[in-house]
C-alpha cells in the first residue's frame, strides 16, 4: 500500500476520478445522440463499433485537454498541504466546477444536435460572438432554469457519492515525481495536437456516424482553430490563369461582352427595353422547398405561396449556397460561390464590393436592406451599409407598433409594416426602390403573434405557416398601394430548415423555393433547369432589361446557356459543385471527390468516376472566387462613392 501511495496514486486520485467522470459522461452523451439520430445510423454493428471505438479515441484526447486545470493544481500543491482542510476544499471545488461544466456541455450538445444534427462545429464557434442572441434564443426555447437546477442537483449528487474515490492524502511523490506525471501529460497533449485533427474521424460513408464518433469539446476547439481557411493553402488548385479562363467560359452568356482579356468583368447588354420596376426581394428564414405544396408536400405549410404559383414564375430546381443566413445573404447580394471559412458578410475588408445593391443604386434606385432583428448580428448592418444598401432594422420600429418580438427580432408582419412605410416614401418621392427583406419568425423559438392561425407556439411547422400568412398579409396590403402594379416580388429562402444528412454534403438539404410574382410584368410559368442561388441577382436584372457592367459569378438563367446547368452548395469546409448527375466535393487537404448526388432524400452519395473537365470547373470557380476577394478584383469601381447611408444601430461587430 505504501508503494501505491508514494507512486502518486493518492496525490493524483482526483485526476483519476475526473477522467472516469469525463469518459462516462462522454459515453452517455454519445449514446443519447445515437438514440436521437434513429434510423440515420441504423443498426449495423460496424457503424456502432466505429461510433464508440473512434469516439473513445477522441474522448481520451479531449479528456487530456479538459483535465489540465486539475493537473496543474495537483502538480503545484506540495505534499504538506494535501492534508489540510483548505487544500481539500480547493481541490474539491475545482473538481465540482469541472464536473458541472462537463454536464453542462453534455446538455448543450443535446440542444445543438437537436438543431443541427452535428457535434459542436464552426457554427458553435461563430455563435460565441453573439452571446445576447444565442443565450436569449436558448432561454426562450428551453426551460433553462429547470435545466440548470437539474444539472446542479446531478453534479452535487455525483460529487457527494463519489467523494471517497477522489479523496486526497498527505502521502505522495515529491515535486520531481509530480513533475514526471505532468511532463507525461504534456507529451500526450503535444502529440495529440500535432498528430490528430478533427477530420481524421471522417472515414465512414455515413456523416451521422462520423459526427457521433467525434467529441463535442474536441470538435469545438478544432473548429475554432480552422475558422479561417485559405483556399490556396488547404484546397486543390490549378494555375490561376487556367482557372480564370474556365470561369470565363462558364459565364460567357449571349448578352455578355468581356471588358478585359482576363477575369470575368463583362458588359451585359439586354435585348429587351429596360423596365424601371420596383423590386422587393424577400429571403425567408429557413424556408425549405419541401414545406410547400407547390413543391410536392401533401399537407402544405404554405397555402398562400401555393396560391401565388399560377400567377408567378416559379423555379422548381433552385439550390441554396449554404446552411447559414449569411451564406444566403452573400449569394443574393454578391452572386459569388461560398468561399471556405467565414462568409464574406463577416470578413474584414468586405467594403465596397460589387453587389446587387450597387447596380440598382447606379440606376437611381433606393437600394435598401431591411431586417426584423438587430442587424449587428452576423455583421449584417456593417456589410450592407458598406456595399450599396441603406440599412433599416429593429431599431426603427417603435415598441408600441410591435405585435410580437423574440430574441431574433420582431414578427414578420412588423418587418413588412416597416417596409411598406419605406416604399410609400420612395413612391411619394418618385424614386424606384430595390429592397432586400430578411425575415426572422421561422427560427427557433418559433413564436409569433397570437391569433394569427390555429398553430401552436414553439413548433417549426407553426412558424412556417405563420411566415406564409405574414407574406400573404404583406402582399394583400401592398395591393392597395399605387406602386404595386410596378413592383416585382421575389420570394425565396436564405437556406433550408435542416442541414444534416447521411452524406457529408447532403444535397437534398439545399433545395429552396422561389416565386417571382409581378402580374402584368413577368409572365407566369415554371422554370425547371437547375439554378444556383447566386444566379438570382443577374436573373432579376435580366428580367428588368437592364444593361450594366458585371462581376457576378452568377448568370441570367434565361440567356442561352453556355455550359451545363450547375449550382454551388457548401459548408464552412466542404465546397460542392453540383450538376444534375454529379457532385464534385472539394475539401481541405486538397481532397476532391466525385459523388452521385441524392436529390430526393437522406441517402448516402456514392463515389463515381471522376470527370476531369467538371473537376476543373469546380476548382476554377472556388479558386478564383477566393482570389477575387483577396486581391480586390471583387470590388465595385468607384465603391467609395457608392456606399449606403449611415445606419442607426451603433452596436456594430466587425
Long-range contacts (C-beta under 8 A, 24 or more apart in sequence): 2-171, 5-169, 5-171, 5-172, 6-171, 6-172, 6-173, 6-177, 7-173, 8-172, 8-173, 8-177, 8-178, 8-181, 10-168, 10-169, 10-171, 10-172, 11-74, 11-79, 11-82, 11-168, 11-169, 11-171, 11-172, 11-173, 11-178, 12-74, 12-172, 12-181, 13-165, 13-166, 13-167, 13-168, 14-70, 14-74, 14-91, 14-95, 14-166, 14-168, 15-67, 15-70, 15-71, 15-74, 16-165, 16-166, 17-95, 17-162, 17-165, 17-166, 18-67, 18-70, 18-95, 18-98, 18-99, 18-166, 19-63, 19-67, 20-165, 21-99, 21-102, 21-158, 21-162, 22-59, 22-62, 22-63, 22-66, 22-67, 22-102, 23-56, 23-59, 23-60, 23-63, 25-102, 25-103, 25-106, 26-55, 26-59, 26-62, 26-63, 26-215, 27-52, 27-55, 27-56, 27-59, 28-106, 29-106, 29-109, 29-110, 29-216, 30-55, 30-212, 32-110, 33-109, 33-110, 33-113, 33-119, 33-212, 34-212, 36-110, 36-113, 36-114, 37-117, 37-208, 37-212, 40-117, 40-206, 40-208, 40-501, 40-502, 40-602, 41-206, 41-208, 41-209, 41-212, 47-204, 47-206, 47-209, 50-204, 50-209, 50-213, 51-209, 51-212, 51-213, 53-213, 54-201, 54-213, 55-212, 55-213, 55-214, 55-215, 58-201, 58-213, 58-214, 58-215, 58-218, 59-215, 61-192, 61-196, 61-215, 61-218, 62-215, 62-217, 62-218, 64-185, 64-188, 64-189, 64-192, 65-189, 65-192, 65-217, 65-218, 65-221, 66-98, 66-102, 66-217, 67-98, 67-185, 68-185, 68-189, 69-94, 69-98, 70-94, 70-95, 70-98, 71-181, 71-182, 71-185, 72-182, 74-178, 75-178, 75-179, 75-181, 75-182, 78-175, 79-170, 79-171, 79-172, 79-173, 79-174, 80-170, 82-168, 82-169, 82-170, 82-172, 83-169, 83-170, 87-168, 88-167, 88-168, 91-168, 92-159, 92-166, 95-159, 95-166, 96-155, 96-156, 96-159, 99-155, 99-158, 99-159, 100-151, 100-152, 100-155, 103-151, 103-154, 103-155, 104-151, 105-216, 105-217, 107-147, 107-151, 108-216, 109-216, 111-138, 111-141, 111-142, 112-216, 115-444, 116-499, 116-500, 117-208, 117-211, 117-498, 117-499, 117-500, 117-501, 118-211, 118-499, 118-500, 119-211, 119-212, 119-214, 119-215, 119-216, 119-219, 120-216, 120-217, 120-219, 120-220, 120-223, 121-219, 121-220, 121-223, 121-572, 122-223, 122-226, 122-227, 122-571, 122-572, 122-573, 123-324, 124-220, 124-223, 125-220, 125-223, 125-224, 125-227, 126-227, 126-324, 126-342, 129-653, 130-377, 130-378, 130-653, 132-407, 133-373, 133-374, 133-377, 133-407, 133-408, 136-406, 136-407, 137-406, 137-407, 137-408, 137-443, 137-444, 137-445, 139-407, 140-406, 140-407, 140-445, 140-447, 141-444, 141-445, 141-458, 197-222, 198-222, 198-223, 198-226, 199-587, 199-588, 199-589, 202-504, 205-502, 205-604, 205-606, 206-502, 206-604, 207-500, 207-501, 207-502, 207-503, 207-504, 207-506, 208-500, 208-501, 208-502, 210-504, 211-500, 226-341, 226-573, 226-588, 227-341, 227-342, 227-572, 228-341, 228-342, 229-340, 229-341, 229-572, 229-573, 229-588, 230-341, 230-626, 231-339, 231-340, 231-622, 231-623, 231-626, 231-627, 232-623, 232-626, 232-627, 234-340, 234-588, 234-589, 234-590, 235-340, 235-575, 235-586, 235-587, 235-588, 235-590, 235-619, 235-622, 235-623, 236-586, 236-590, 236-591, 236-592, 236-619, 237-590, 237-619, 237-623, 238-616, 238-619, 238-620, 238-623, 240-623, 240-624, 240-627, 242-616, 242-620, 243-619, 243-620, 243-623, 243-624, 243-627, 244-620, 244-624, 246-616, 246-617, 246-620, 246-621, 247-553, 247-620, 247-621, 247-624, 249-562, 249-563, 250-555, 250-562, 250-563, 250-566, 250-617, 250-621, 251-552, 251-553, 251-555, 251-562, 252-562, 253-555, 253-556, 253-559, 253-560, 253-561, 253-562, 254-559, 254-560, 255-542, 255-556, 255-559, 256-550, 256-559, 259-549, 263-628, 263-633, 264-550, 264-551, 264-553, 264-624, 265-549, 265-550, 265-551, 265-633, 266-549, 266-550, 267-547, 267-548, 267-549, 267-550, 268-538, 268-541, 268-542, 268-546, 268-547, 268-548, 268-549, 268-550, 268-556, 269-547, 270-542, 270-545, 270-546, 270-547, 272-545, 273-545, 274-544, 274-545, 274-546, 274-547, 275-521, 275-544, 275-545, 276-363, 276-432, 276-486, 276-544, 277-432, 277-486, 277-487, 277-488, 277-518, 277-521, 277-544, 278-423, 278-426, 278-432, 278-433, 278-434, 278-435, 278-483, 278-486, 278-487, 278-488, 279-360, 279-433, 279-434, 279-435, 279-487, 279-488, 279-490, 279-540, 279-544, 280-419, 280-423, 280-435, 280-437, 280-487, 280-488, 280-489, 280-490, 281-332, 281-434, 281-435, 281-436, 281-437, 281-490, 281-492, 281-536, 281-540, 282-437, 282-439, 282-471, 282-489, 282-490, 282-491, 282-492, 283-328, 283-329, 283-332, 283-436, 283-437, 283-438, 283-439, 283-492, 283-493, 283-494, 284-439, 284-442, 284-467, 284-471, 284-491, 284-492, 284-493, 284-494, 285-325, 285-438, 285-439, 285-440, 285-441, 285-442, 285-443, 285-467, 285-493, 285-494, 286-442, 286-443, 286-493, 286-494, 286-495, 286-496, 286-497, 287-442, 287-464, 287-467, 287-492, 287-493, 287-494, 287-496, 287-497, 287-512, 287-513, 288-493, 288-496, 288-497, 288-498, 288-509, 288-511, 288-512, 289-318, 289-493, 289-496, 289-511, 289-512, 289-513, 290-511, 291-464, 291-497, 291-513, 292-513, 294-513, 295-511, 295-513, 301-461, 301-464, 301-465, 301-468, 302-464, 302-465, 302-468, 303-468, 304-468, 304-469, 304-471, 304-472, 304-475, 305-468, 305-471, 305-491, 305-513, 305-515, 308-475, 308-491, 308-515, 308-517, 309-515, 310-524, 311-517, 311-519, 311-524, 312-515, 312-516, 312-517, 312-522, 312-524, 313-515, 313-516, 313-517, 313-522, 313-523, 313-524, 313-525, 313-526, 313-527, 314-513, 314-514, 314-515, 314-516, 314-524, 314-525, 314-526, 314-527, 315-513, 315-514, 315-515, 315-516, 315-527, 315-531, 316-526, 316-527, 316-528, 317-527, 317-528, 317-529, 317-530, 317-531, 318-492, 318-511, 318-512, 318-513, 318-514, 318-531, 318-532, 318-533, 318-567, 319-507, 319-510, 319-511, 319-512, 319-530, 319-531, 319-532, 319-533, 319-567, 319-568, 319-569, 319-578, 320-493, 320-494, 320-495, 320-496, 320-510, 320-511, 320-512, 320-533, 320-569, 321-495, 321-510, 321-532, 321-533, 321-534, 321-568, 321-569, 321-570, 322-495, 322-569, 322-570, 322-571, 323-495, 323-496, 323-499, 323-509, 323-510, 323-571, 324-494, 324-495, 325-378, 325-438, 325-494, 325-495, 326-378, 326-379, 326-380, 327-494, 327-495, 327-570, 328-493, 328-494, 328-495, 328-533, 329-380, 329-383, 329-438, 329-494, 331-532, 331-533, 331-534, 331-536, 331-554, 332-356, 332-436, 332-492, 332-494, 332-533, 332-536, 332-537, 333-357, 333-384, 333-387, 333-389, 333-436, 333-537, 334-387, 334-534, 334-552, 334-634, 335-534, 335-535, 335-536, 335-537, 335-538, 335-552, 335-553, 335-554, 336-534, 336-552, 336-553, 336-625, 336-628, 336-629, 336-634, 337-534, 337-553, 337-568, 337-570, 337-575, 337-621, 337-622, 337-625, 338-568, 338-569, 338-570, 338-575, 339-575, 339-622, 339-625, 339-626, 339-629, 340-570, 340-572, 340-573, 340-575, 340-588, 340-622, 340-626, 341-572, 342-572, 344-383, 344-629, 345-378, 345-379, 345-380, 345-383, 346-378, 346-379, 346-383, 347-629, 348-654, 350-383, 350-386, 350-387, 350-629, 351-386, 351-387, 351-639, 351-643, 352-386, 352-387, 352-635, 352-636, 352-639, 352-640, 352-642, 352-643, 353-387, 353-629, 353-634, 353-635, 353-636, 353-639, 354-550, 354-551, 354-552, 354-634, 354-635, 354-636, 355-387, 355-388, 355-389, 355-636, 356-434, 356-436, 356-537, 356-540, 356-541, 357-384, 357-387, 357-388, 357-389, 357-434, 357-436, 357-644, 358-387, 358-388, 358-636, 358-639, 358-642, 359-537, 359-541, 359-546, 359-548, 360-388, 360-434, 361-388, 361-642, 361-644, 362-548, 362-642, 363-432, 363-546, 363-548, 364-431, 364-432, 365-431, 365-432, 365-433, 365-434, 366-390, 366-422, 366-426, 366-431, 366-432, 366-433, 366-434, 367-433, 367-434, 367-435, 367-644, 368-392, 368-422, 368-433, 368-434, 368-435, 368-436, 368-644, 369-435, 369-436, 369-438, 369-644, 370-415, 370-418, 370-419, 370-422, 370-435, 370-436, 370-437, 370-438, 371-409, 371-415, 371-437, 371-438, 371-440, 372-408, 372-409, 372-410, 372-411, 372-412, 372-414, 372-415, 372-438, 372-439, 372-440, 372-441, 373-408, 373-409, 373-410, 373-440, 374-409, 374-649, 374-651, 375-647, 375-649, 376-649, 376-651, 376-652, 376-653, 379-652, 379-653, 379-654, 380-438, 381-647, 381-649, 381-652, 382-652, 382-653, 382-654, 384-436, 384-644, 385-643, 385-644, 385-645, 385-646, 385-647, 386-643, 386-644, 387-636, 387-643, 387-644, 388-636, 388-642, 388-643, 388-644, 389-436, 389-644, 390-644, 390-645, 390-647, 391-644, 391-645, 391-647, 391-649, 392-418, 392-422, 392-647, 393-647, 393-648, 393-649, 394-649, 395-648, 395-649, 396-648, 403-449, 404-447, 404-448, 404-449, 404-450, 406-445, 406-447, 407-445, 408-440, 408-443, 409-440, 410-440, 411-441, 411-448, 411-449, 411-466, 411-470, 412-439, 412-440, 412-441, 412-448, 412-466, 412-467, 412-470, 412-471, 412-474, 413-449, 413-470, 413-473, 413-474, 415-439, 415-440, 416-470, 416-473, 416-474, 416-477, 419-474, 420-474, 420-477, 420-478, 420-481, 423-478, 423-481, 423-483, 424-481, 424-483, 426-483, 427-481, 427-482, 427-483, 432-486, 438-494, 439-467, 439-470, 441-466, 441-467, 441-470, 442-466, 442-467, 442-497, 460-497, 464-497, 475-517, 485-520, 486-521, 487-518, 488-516, 488-517, 488-518, 488-521, 488-522, 488-540, 488-543, 488-544, 489-515, 489-516, 489-517, 489-518, 490-514, 490-515, 490-516, 490-517, 490-536, 490-540, 491-515, 491-516, 491-517, 492-533, 492-536, 499-571, 501-598, 501-602, 502-602, 502-603, 502-604, 503-595, 503-598, 503-603, 503-604, 503-605, 504-574, 504-585, 505-569, 505-570, 505-571, 505-574, 505-576, 505-583, 505-585, 505-605, 506-598, 506-602, 506-605, 507-569, 507-576, 507-578, 507-583, 507-597, 507-598, 507-599, 507-605, 508-598, 508-599, 508-600, 508-601, 508-602, 510-567, 510-569, 510-578, 511-599, 516-540, 516-543, 527-557, 529-557, 529-561, 529-565, 530-565, 530-566, 530-567, 530-578, 530-579, 530-580, 531-557, 531-565, 531-567, 532-566, 532-567, 532-568, 532-578, 533-567, 533-568, 534-568, 549-637, 551-628, 551-633, 551-634, 551-636, 553-621, 553-625, 563-617, 564-614, 566-617, 568-621, 575-618, 575-622, 577-614, 577-617, 577-618, 577-621, 577-622, 579-614, 582-608, 582-611, 582-614, 584-614, 584-615, 584-617, 584-618, 586-618, 586-619, 586-622, 592-618, 592-619
